[in-house]
């Protein structure tokens, strides 16, 4: 008796499925349209259009649709693209490096990489790891697509398709070199009104929360230095010439010459920190999954 398997499913008795057609759908999805996937190449555009149509005939479902004149994926199209990315990624891994992707790929925001991920890797016998700094939404997308093994994200909502373990909390405080204090025992509002401030200005949500909180407190701070990242703002504090609103994790890197102040005037930045990976990782790249699980306690010690 022949046991049933995925490969023997009735779906695959149909004609029309091929790796080239699946790659064509992924290319169109990533580019945002057929013309964008093959600019100034009419013949290739026609080929892509035909390949996508052949895939739709194979599945018996529309994979793309026009929305306000733009080509978009249907829910079925998104599902096919997501599964295809994992399938193609697995084939590349087998062909180039065996069944595992090497090194293990971990993503996070710049501050999380600086204050949590790199120190955790440095404390143990870590495998080869490649780090990627990206915003939260992009990190979640890449994990779902199989382009990252895992990511540490600050997010309230994690897609159900992902496995998530809470490893800590992201929060902020004001770090002020004591030499800049206007007077002994100065309040948070008094300090904010008087000291030169280095502000991380590239993260829109962070800046919006700081701006809102300061307006509520009727504070117009002296923002003398706009920084791209929290580590840059940390260096500004170390110089002794600036205060900065930093993740509370930064306290490990500063000495007693810097005062830590907290309060509502800084805004509510508290977010859970999650270690996320796709639930398929353990099946597709088991060694990578074991590595991610082994690193989780180190992340928790530093971010908890």
C-alpha positions in Angstrom: 0.0 0.0 0.0 1.4 3.4 -1.0 1.2 6.0 1.7 -0.2 9.3 0.7 2.1 12.3 0.6 2.1 16.0 -0.3 3.8 15.2 -3.5 1.0 12.9 -4.5 -1.8 15.4 -3.8 -4.3 15.7 -6.7 -3.3 19.3 -7.2 0.0 18.3 -8.7 -1.6 16.1 -11.4 -2.6 19.4 -13.1 -0.3 21.1 -15.7 0.9 24.6 -15.2 3.1 24.7 -12.1 6.8 25.5 -12.4 9.6 27.2 -10.5 9.9 29.8 -13.2 6.2 30.7 -12.9 6.5 30.9 -9.1 9.6 33.1 -9.4 7.7 35.3 -11.8 4.9 35.9 -9.3 7.4 36.7 -6.5 9.2 39.1 -8.8 5.9 40.9 -9.7 4.9 41.0 -6.1 8.2 42.4 -4.9 8.4 45.0 -7.7 4.7 46.1 -7.2 3.6 45.3 -10.8 4.6 43.7 -14.1 6.0 46.9 -15.6 8.1 47.6 -12.6 9.4 44.0 -12.5 10.7 44.3 -16.1 11.2 48.1 -16.8 11.8 48.9 -20.5 11.5 45.2 -21.4 8.1 44.7 -23.2 8.9 41.1 -24.1 9.7 40.2 -20.5 6.6 42.0 -19.3 4.5 39.9 -21.6 6.2 36.8 -20.4 5.6 37.7 -16.7 1.9 38.4 -17.5 1.5 35.0 -19.2 3.3 33.2 -16.3 1.1 34.8 -13.7 -2.0 33.9 -15.7 -0.8 30.3 -16.0 -0.4 30.1 -12.3 -3.9 31.4 -11.7 -5.2 28.8 -14.1 -3.3 26.1 -12.2 -4.6 27.1 -8.8 -8.1 28.0 -10.2 -7.9 31.2 -8.2 -7.2 34.9 -9.0 -3.7 35.7 -7.6 -3.7 39.4 -8.6 -6.2 42.1 -9.0 -6.3 45.8 -10.0 -6.9 48.2 -7.2 -7.1 51.9 -8.2 -5.2 51.1 -11.4 -2.4 49.3 -9.6 -1.7 45.6 -9.6 -2.1 44.0 -6.2 -2.0 40.5 -4.8 -5.2 38.8 -3.7 -5.2 37.0 -0.3 -4.5 33.8 -2.3 -1.7 35.5 -4.1 -0.1 36.7 -0.9 -0.3 33.1 0.4 1.3 31.6 -2.7 4.1 34.3 -2.6 4.8 33.7 1.1 5.1 29.9 0.6 7.1 30.3 -2.5 9.7 32.5 -0.8 10.3 29.8 1.9 10.5 27.1 -0.8 13.0 29.0 -2.9 15.0 30.0 0.2 15.3 26.4 1.2 16.5 25.3 -2.2 19.1 28.0 -2.2 20.3 26.9 1.2 20.6 23.3 0.1 22.5 24.1 -3.0 24.9 26.6 -1.5 25.4 25.7 2.1 23.6 22.5 2.8 20.2 22.4 4.6 21.1 25.3 6.9 21.5 29.0 6.1 24.8 30.1 7.4 25.2 32.4 9.2 22.1 32.7 11.3 20.3 35.9 10.4 18.9 38.1 13.1 17.2 41.5 12.7 16.3 44.3 15.1 16.1 48.1 15.4 19.5 49.8 15.7 19.1 50.5 19.4 18.1 46.9 20.1 21.1 45.6 18.2 23.4 47.9 20.0 22.1 47.5 23.6 20.8 43.9 23.5 21.8 41.7 20.6 25.5 42.4 20.3 26.1 42.2 24.0 24.2 39.0 24.2 26.3 37.5 21.4 29.5 38.6 23.1 28.7 36.9 26.4 28.5 33.3 25.1 29.8 31.0 22.5 27.7 32.3 19.7 27.5 30.8 16.2 28.2 32.9 13.0 25.5 35.5 13.0 24.5 38.2 10.5 22.8 41.3 11.9 20.3 43.4 10.0 19.0 46.8 11.3 15.4 47.6 10.0 12.2 49.2 11.2 9.7 46.9 13.0 7.2 46.4 10.1 10.0 45.4 7.7 11.5 43.0 10.3 8.1 41.2 10.7 7.8 41.0 6.9 11.2 39.5 6.4 10.7 36.9 9.1 7.4 35.8 7.5 9.1 35.7 4.1 12.0 33.6 5.4 14.6 36.3 4.7 15.4 36.5 8.4 15.7 33.6 10.8 14.5 35.7 13.7 14.0 39.3 14.8 13.6 41.3 18.0 10.7 43.7 17.6 8.9 46.4 19.6 5.3 45.8 18.6 1.9 45.4 20.2 0.5 43.1 17.5 2.5 40.1 16.2 1.1 38.2 13.2 -0.4 34.8 14.3 1.8 33.0 11.7 4.9 33.9 13.8 6.2 32.3 17.0 6.8 35.1 19.5 8.5 35.0 22.9 8.6 38.1 25.1 12.2 38.7 26.2 11.9 42.2 27.8 10.6 45.7 27.7 11.7 48.8 25.7 11.4 52.0 27.7 13.1 55.4 27.8 14.5 57.8 30.4 16.3 61.2 30.3 20.1 60.8 30.8 21.7 64.1 31.9 25.4 64.8 32.6 25.4 66.1 36.2 27.5 69.1 35.1 24.6 70.3 33.0 22.0 70.4 35.8 20.6 73.9 36.3 20.6 73.3 40.1 20.7 70.5 42.6 17.4 68.7 42.8 16.1 70.3 39.6 12.8 68.7 38.4 12.5 66.8 35.1 10.6 69.8 33.5 13.3 72.3 34.7 16.0 70.1 33.2 14.2 69.7 29.9 13.8 73.5 29.6 17.4 74.3 30.2 19.8 71.6 29.0 21.0 71.1 25.4 19.3 68.0 24.1 20.5 65.4 21.7 17.3 63.8 20.1 17.0 60.7 18.0 15.0 62.1 15.2 14.8 59.3 12.6 12.1 57.2 14.3 8.8 59.0 13.6 6.7 57.3 16.3 9.3 58.1 19.0 9.6 61.8 17.9 5.8 62.1 17.8 5.4 60.7 21.3 8.2 63.0 22.7 6.7 66.1 21.0 3.2 65.3 22.3 4.4 64.8 25.9 6.5 67.9 25.9 3.6 70.0 24.5 1.4 68.7 27.3 4.0 69.7 29.9 4.4 73.1 28.2 8.1 72.4 27.5 10.1 73.7 24.6 13.4 71.9 24.9 16.7 73.0 23.4 17.2 70.4 20.7 20.8 71.2 19.8 21.7 67.9 18.1 19.5 65.8 15.9 20.8 62.2 15.8 20.0 59.3 13.4 20.2 56.6 16.1 20.1 56.1 19.8 23.7 55.0 19.9 24.7 58.4 18.5 22.6 60.1 21.2 24.4 58.0 23.8 27.7 59.2 22.5 26.5 62.8 22.8 25.7 62.1 26.5 29.1 60.6 27.0 30.7 63.8 25.7 29.2 65.6 28.7 27.7 68.3 26.5 24.2 67.0 25.9 21.3 65.3 27.6 19.3 62.7 25.7 16.2 60.5 25.9 17.6 57.0 25.6 16.4 53.4 26.1 16.8 52.5 29.8 19.2 49.8 28.6 21.7 52.6 28.0 22.2 52.9 31.7 24.6 49.9 31.6 27.0 52.0 29.5 27.0 55.2 31.6 28.7 56.0 34.9 27.6 57.9 38.0 28.5 61.2 36.3 25.2 60.9 34.4 21.8 61.4 36.2 18.8 59.4 35.1 15.4 61.1 35.2 12.0 59.6 34.4 8.5 61.1 34.1 5.4 61.6 32.0 7.0 64.7 30.4 9.1 62.3 28.3 6.1 60.4 26.9 5.0 56.8 27.2 7.6 54.7 25.2 7.1 51.4 27.0 6.8 48.5 24.6 7.2 44.8 25.0 10.2 43.4 23.2 9.5 40.1 21.3 11.8 37.6 19.8 9.9 36.4 16.7 10.5 33.6 14.2 8.4 31.9 11.6 6.8 28.7 12.9 8.2 26.9 9.8 11.8 27.7 10.8 12.2 24.5 13.0 11.2 22.3 10.0 13.2 24.1 7.3 16.3 25.2 9.2 16.3 23.2 12.5 19.9 24.3 13.5 19.0 27.9 13.0 15.9 27.4 15.2 17.9 25.8 17.9 20.4 28.7 17.8 17.6 31.3 18.1 16.1 29.4 21.1 19.6 29.2 22.8 20.1 33.0 22.4 16.7 33.9 23.9 17.8 33.8 27.5 20.7 36.1 26.8 18.4 38.6 25.2 16.1 38.3 28.2 18.9 39.0 30.7 19.8 42.2 28.9 16.4 43.5 28.0 14.2 42.3 30.9 
